[in-house]
Amino acid sequence: MAAYERIVILTGAGLSAESGLSTFRDKGGIWQKHRIEDVATPEAFLRDPERVLTFYNTRRGNARDVQPNAAHKALARLEAEFPGHVLTVTQNIDPLHEMAGTTNLIHMHGEISRVLCMHCGARTPWETDLTVDMVCAACNRSGGMRPDVVWFGEMPYRMDEIYSALTDCDLFISIGTSGNVYPAAGFVAEAREVGAHTVELNLEPSAGISLFDEAIHGKATVVVPAYVERLLTR
Ligand code: OAD
């Protein structure tokens, strides 16, 4: 394996699947049970806030009882032991990367364990159910408290930092994501553009498979620890 210095890792729902959290587009996945336009857009929240909050309350409850798996732990080990720079960008709103020990982490789609006030922009840690009549502790207004997650039609978080890391990386690893949702699905093309080696670790070929130089298909808890081991012992 070549000597790399700057790694960007993109993760998706498949990474947390073996921790017990549902993916979105697999058989039986979240988008087979709910329509995106009913629960994951700003318009849905304006139309029926209760329905949207109920959807995310369930997801917050599910995320509360799970533990990081061997793949999350391997990525934390990579960050700790790799002599170069490692940035992990996750589309996941669960806290499993940080629970495993990853610190240089961007939650580009937000975090389920935080609440955002639409009136004043205050962001606060929040572990219990949200209700429509909640009052913001910062501005005292009600009706605007939403999960601090990015909905369809909204701009993901910290994109400048992400693009700056992508245009400076020499290894890009995409893990557990189907490659259907932009801008994340476009990261592999950005990394290729600057000559980075691009690797997919996923259960099956993603939508962007043709843009990867290398692909290893299998369960994250198997293929991710093995790939990390290869990187650290080269
Ligand atoms: P998807 O559900 O679209 O894709 C999950 C991918 O993980 C699929 O390609 C599966 O084959 C793979 N997979 C499933 N189990 C796996 C396992 N045990 N090991 C490895 N891979 C496995 O989820 P994402 O690509 O993360 O956004 O979805 C991207 C975004 O779409 C989400 O962040 C969310 C969703 O709508 C928003 O809600 C804004």
Boltz pocket constraint, residues with backbone or C-beta under 6 A from the ligand:
constraints:
  - pocket:
      binder: B
      contacts: [[A, 11], [A, 12], [A, 13], [A, 14], [A, 15], [A, 17], [A, 18], [A, 23], [A, 24], [A, 25], [A, 26], [A, 29], [A, 40], [A, 91], [A, 92], [A, 109], [A, 150], [A, 151], [A, 152], [A, 175], [A, 176], [A, 177], [A, 178], [A, 179], [A, 180], [A, 181], [A, 201], [A, 202], [A, 203], [A, 204], [A, 205], [A, 206], [A, 218], [A, 219], [A, 220], [A, 221]]
      max_distance: 6.0
